[in-house]
Amino acid sequence: MENLRYIRSAIERAGSFTAVSGAGGMVMGLTALAAAWMASRQQSAAGWLTVWLTEMVLAVAIGSLAMVHKANRTGAPLLNAAGRKFALSFTPPILAGALLTWPIYHAGLLHILAGCWLMLYGAAVIAGGAFSVRIVPAMGACYFALGVVAMIAPPALRDLPLAAGFGGLHLVFGFWIYRRYGG
């Protein structure tokens, strides 16, 4: 019976990207909660945007390093076919979010930026998650739904959905991935 579990595990690893790090997700969640607190204290739109852009750079660094660490620790290939498909699917919505940030900010539509970021991050996680473990696309759907909520929330509450999404959802799903998928 143990041999069958090993064979099944090996087949699943070969067909899916398993380097998504739950521990990295939890750290990203903690830094996002700190960013939400700092952003809510900003007096200017530029200050608010600077806090969140800094958080995004930090989150990319944490997520990337955590994936490399998990891949090295578990022996899972980072750039196998599933890893490349994950990256190619994940990247376009993320680039769209990055490219839309500047014109949305300059148009004075800061109140829709949180929803835009959450929905596009959700779309990226759903798309990349098609090549990862089963829980990842579900996580993306939660980000997307929270983005919709952020779009209709009062502008004064824009940090709340960002804290709930980039903070809370990273903590919850990060813990789930950490416990269920080995880190």
C-alpha positions in Angstrom: 0.0 0.0 0.0 2.8 2.4 0.8 4.3 1.7 -2.6 1.1 2.8 -4.3 1.0 6.0 -2.3 4.6 6.7 -3.4 3.8 6.0 -7.0 0.7 8.2 -6.9 2.7 11.0 -5.3 5.4 10.8 -7.9 2.9 10.9 -10.7 1.2 13.9 -9.2 4.5 15.8 -8.7 5.5 15.2 -12.3 2.2 16.7 -13.5 1.8 19.6 -11.2 3.8 22.5 -9.9 4.4 21.8 -6.2 6.9 24.5 -5.3 4.2 26.9 -4.1 5.3 27.6 -0.6 2.8 27.8 2.2 5.4 29.2 4.6 6.2 31.9 2.1 2.5 32.7 1.7 2.2 33.1 5.4 5.1 35.5 5.6 3.6 37.5 2.6 0.4 37.6 4.6 2.1 39.1 7.6 3.9 41.8 5.6 0.7 42.6 3.8 -1.1 43.2 7.1 1.7 45.5 8.1 1.4 47.3 4.8 -2.3 47.7 5.2 -1.8 49.3 8.6 0.9 51.6 7.2 -1.1 52.5 4.1 -4.2 53.4 6.1 -2.1 56.0 8.0 -0.9 57.7 4.9 -2.1 61.3 4.3 -1.5 61.3 0.5 -2.4 59.1 -2.4 1.3 59.0 -3.4 2.2 57.8 0.1 -0.5 55.1 0.0 0.6 53.9 -3.4 4.3 53.8 -2.3 3.5 51.6 0.7 1.6 49.1 -1.5 4.1 49.1 -4.3 6.9 48.5 -1.7 4.8 45.6 -0.3 4.3 44.1 -3.7 8.1 44.1 -4.4 8.7 42.6 -1.0 6.0 39.9 -1.6 7.5 39.0 -5.0 10.9 38.6 -3.3 9.5 36.5 -0.4 7.4 34.3 -2.7 10.2 33.7 -5.2 12.8 32.9 -2.5 10.3 30.7 -0.7 9.5 28.7 -3.9 13.2 28.2 -4.6 13.8 27.1 -1.0 10.9 24.6 -1.1 11.9 23.2 -4.5 15.5 22.7 -3.2 14.3 21.2 0.1 11.8 18.8 -1.5 13.7 18.0 -4.7 10.8 19.2 -6.7 11.9 20.7 -10.0 11.2 24.4 -10.2 11.3 24.8 -14.0 9.8 21.5 -15.2 6.9 21.7 -17.7 4.4 22.3 -15.0 6.5 25.1 -13.5 6.9 26.8 -16.8 3.2 26.5 -17.5 2.5 27.9 -14.0 4.8 30.9 -14.7 3.4 31.6 -18.2 -0.2 31.5 -17.0 0.5 33.5 -13.8 2.5 36.3 -15.4 0.0 38.0 -17.9 -2.6 39.0 -15.2 0.2 40.2 -12.9 1.7 42.3 -15.7 -1.7 43.7 -16.5 -2.1 44.8 -12.8 1.3 46.4 -12.8 0.7 48.2 -16.1 -2.7 49.5 -15.1 -1.6 50.8 -11.8 0.1 54.0 -13.2 -2.8 55.1 -15.5 -5.4 54.4 -12.8 -3.4 56.4 -10.2 -2.9 59.3 -12.6 -6.6 59.3 -13.6 -7.4 59.8 -9.9 -9.3 56.5 -9.6 -7.4 55.2 -6.6 -10.6 53.8 -5.2 -10.7 51.1 -7.8 -7.0 50.1 -7.6 -7.5 47.7 -4.7 -10.3 45.8 -6.5 -8.2 45.8 -9.7 -5.2 44.4 -7.9 -7.2 41.7 -6.1 -9.1 40.6 -9.2 -6.0 40.4 -11.4 -4.0 38.6 -8.7 -6.9 36.2 -8.3 -7.0 35.7 -12.1 -3.2 35.0 -12.0 -3.5 32.5 -9.2 -6.5 30.7 -10.9 -4.6 30.5 -14.2 -1.3 29.4 -12.7 -3.1 27.2 -10.2 -4.4 25.0 -13.0 -0.8 23.6 -13.0 -0.4 23.4 -9.3 -2.0 21.6 -6.3 -5.8 21.7 -6.2 -6.2 24.3 -3.5 -4.4 27.0 -5.5 -7.2 27.8 -8.0 -9.7 27.9 -5.1 -7.4 30.5 -3.4 -7.4 32.5 -6.7 -11.2 32.5 -6.8 -11.3 33.9 -3.2 -9.0 36.8 -4.3 -11.1 37.5 -7.3 -14.3 37.5 -5.3 -12.7 39.8 -2.7 -11.7 42.1 -5.6 -15.3 42.4 -6.7 -16.2 43.3 -3.1 -13.4 45.9 -3.1 -14.8 47.5 -6.3 -18.1 48.2 -4.6 -16.8 49.1 -1.1 -16.6 52.7 0.0 -13.3 54.3 -1.1 -12.4 55.0 2.6 -12.3 51.3 3.2 -9.9 50.4 0.4 -7.2 49.0 2.7 -9.7 46.5 4.3 -10.1 44.3 1.3 -6.3 44.5 0.6 -5.6 43.4 4.2 -8.2 40.6 4.0 -6.9 39.4 0.7 -3.1 39.9 0.6 -2.9 39.5 4.4 -5.7 37.2 5.5 -6.0 34.9 2.5 -2.2 34.4 2.3 -2.2 33.5 5.9 -5.1 31.0 5.7 -4.2 29.4 2.4 -0.5 29.5 3.3 -1.2 27.6 6.4 -3.3 25.1 4.5 -0.5 24.6 1.9 2.1 24.4 4.5 0.3 21.6 6.5 -1.1 19.7 3.5 1.6 20.0 0.9 4.9 20.0 2.8 5.9 23.6 3.4 
